[in-house]
Amino acid sequence: MKFIIITLALASLTLGCEISVKNVGENPFTFHIEYAGGNIHEADLVTGQHDNYECLCLPHDMKIIYQDIYCYHYMNCIDNGDYQVEVTNHAIYINVGNNNVETCLI
């Protein structure tokens, strides 16, 4: 019985996460996320668009791809982050709330 309860608790912990990514800039980009080389999800976002992604509550690799440049951010879906991404002519900014979590120069 303990095994079943522990298994159900772990399953609910790993399956109940979601993140949101919104393009708050003027340039379109591709949002790419993956876990351990699998569970790959991509979305092309133009100005004002957002994408919600249900993910395992585990660490993931996030990439913001603009032309031939990418900005990498290591994140954990358990935080249920609402990411705001802005791509300018000089940098890619990845923010969560009012905090900048990644800046990649172009």
Secondary structure, DSSP 8 states (H G I E B T S, - for coil): -HHHHHHHHHHHHHH-EEEEEEE-SSS-EEEEEEETTEEEEEEEE-TT-EEEEEE-SSEEEEEEEETTEEEEEEEEGGG--EEEEEE-SSEEEEEETTEEEEEEE-
